[in-house]
Amino acid sequence: MSISPKTIFQRIVFDAALLVSALMFPLWCALALAFVGLFLFEQFYEIVLLGLMIDAVYGVPLPLLHLPALYTIFASALFLLALPLRKRIRYYRAI
């Protein structure tokens, strides 16, 4: 499967926006943008990298759960849940 240069450019721009939103805006903005990316791009692995980055920069273990990688686990779960969900959406079309 060949990927067009336009698609690569769109993905790079989206990843840059995701990185800026994770560093400059509240975390819910970055998570909302990452959720959009899950359905906009095919195999959006960048969401797991975003979770790793957020955990590295802002991550503090919660006293109740004792999970140091909470955002990484959340991003991985979103990625895995989006795989079968994309096939069930009527108007899904990856860029």
Stockholm file with secondary structure:
# STOCKHOLM 1.0

chainA/1-95         MSISPKTIFQRIVFDAALLVSALMFPLWCALALAFVGLFLFEQFYEIVLLGLMIDAVYGVPLPLLHLPALYTIFASALFLLALPLRKRIRYYRAI
#=GR chainA/1-95 SS CCCCHHHHHHHHHHHHHHHHHHHHSCHHHHHHHHHHHHHHSSSCTHHHHHHHHHHHHHCCCCTTTCCTTHHHHHHHHHHHHHHHHHHHCTTCCCC
#=GC SS_cons        CCCCHHHHHHHHHHHHHHHHHHHHSCHHHHHHHHHHHHHHSSSCTHHHHHHHHHHHHHCCCCTTTCCTTHHHHHHHHHHHHHHHHHHHCTTCCCC
//
